[in-house]
Amino acid sequence: MYEGDYLIAHTGYAIEKLDIEEAKERLKLWEEYLAYLKLETQPSQAQ
């Protein structure tokens, strides 16, 4: 591992090292998933 590397970690253990393009894609997917969860957990606006 070098400064600037991306990796997946769980409780302090590296699971895998990612290249920059894969890291960007996974971050994008997480952001989309979190946005979806936010929408799903908001109270209904129906009247």
C-alpha positions in Angstrom: 0.0 0.0 0.0 1.2 3.5 -0.8 -0.2 6.9 0.0 -3.1 7.7 -2.3 -4.1 4.0 -2.8 -7.7 3.0 -2.4 -8.7 -0.1 -0.5 -11.7 -1.8 1.0 -11.3 -2.3 4.7 -13.3 -4.0 7.4 -12.6 -3.5 11.1 -9.0 -2.5 10.2 -8.2 -5.3 7.8 -7.6 -4.6 4.1 -9.9 -6.7 2.0 -8.8 -5.6 -1.4 -6.8 -2.9 -3.2 -8.6 -1.1 -6.0 -7.3 0.8 -9.0 -8.5 4.4 -9.2 -11.3 3.8 -11.8 -12.8 0.9 -9.8 -12.6 3.0 -6.6 -14.4 5.9 -8.4 -17.1 3.5 -9.7 -17.7 2.0 -6.2 -17.9 5.4 -4.6 -20.5 6.5 -7.2 -22.5 3.3 -6.5 -22.4 3.9 -2.7 -23.5 7.5 -3.2 -26.5 6.4 -5.3 -27.4 3.7 -2.7 -27.2 6.2 0.2 -29.4 8.7 -1.8 -31.9 5.9 -2.4 -32.0 5.0 1.3 -32.5 8.6 2.2 -35.5 8.9 -0.1 -37.0 5.6 1.2 -36.7 6.6 4.9 -38.3 10.1 4.6 -41.9 10.4 5.8 -44.5 10.2 3.0 -45.7 13.6 1.7 -49.1 12.2 0.6 -52.2 14.0 1.8 
